[in-house]
Amino acid sequence: MQRRTLKVGTKQTVKAVEQGKAVLVYVAQDADYRLISRIVQLCRQHGVHIEYVDTMHNLGKSCGIDVGTAMSALVEI
């Protein structure tokens, strides 16, 4: 049985995808286009599914933080 955890933020999400640990990536639709385009490209290269969330605020709240976030990744540990 594998355990999963959530990595929050651009740097941690990119790192998780590049290391092949990300199972699913959440992306806020209102985040900066440059950030979104980079993670979308990485996810395509690594075969990681993307779920879109309407706002950074809602994604941050879903991740359990008090500020917005552009993306987060569900990773296997």
N, C-alpha and C positions, 0 to 999 in steps of 0.2 A: 504494500500500500504506500503510495506516494503522498507526501504532504505538500500543500500549496500555501503560498503567502503572497501578499500584495506589495509591489514596489511602486512608490509614488514619486512622480516628478520626471522631468525630461531625461536628466543624466542617468538615473537609475533604470528607467524604462529602456533607453537605448542600450545600455550596458547588458541588461537582461536578454534583449533580443539578439545582440551581437554574440553573446556567449551561448546562445541556443537554449536558454533556460525558460524563456517566456512561452506560456501556453496560449495566452490571450492578452491582447492589448486594448485598453480603453482610451479613446481619443475624444477630447472636447471639440466640438465643431466650431466654436468661436475662438479657438486658439490661433496664434499667429500662423499664417500659411507656411512660412519657412519651416517651422517646427513640425507641423502636420505632414508636409510633403516628405520630409526626411524620414520620419518614422513609418509612413506608409510604404515608402520604397524599401526600407529595411525589412519590414514585415513580409512584403512580397518575396524578397530574396530568401528569407528564412522560413517561409511557409507558415507564418503566424497569423491567425485570424484577428480582425479588428472589429471592435464594437464601438459605435459612435454614441456619444452622450451630447445632449444639446448645449450645455454651458460648462465652462470651467468651474464655476461655483458649485453646480450640481455634482460634478465629478469629484471635486474636493470633499464635498459633504458625504458622498457615498464612500469615499476612502477613509472617512473618519478624521479629517483635518478641518480646521477653521478657515482656511483660505482656498482659493481656487487652484486647480492644477490642470495643465494642458494634457497630461497623459499619465497612465499608470499601467502596470503589467502584472498579470497573474503568473507567478513562477512556481515551478516545481523545485522543492528542496530535498 
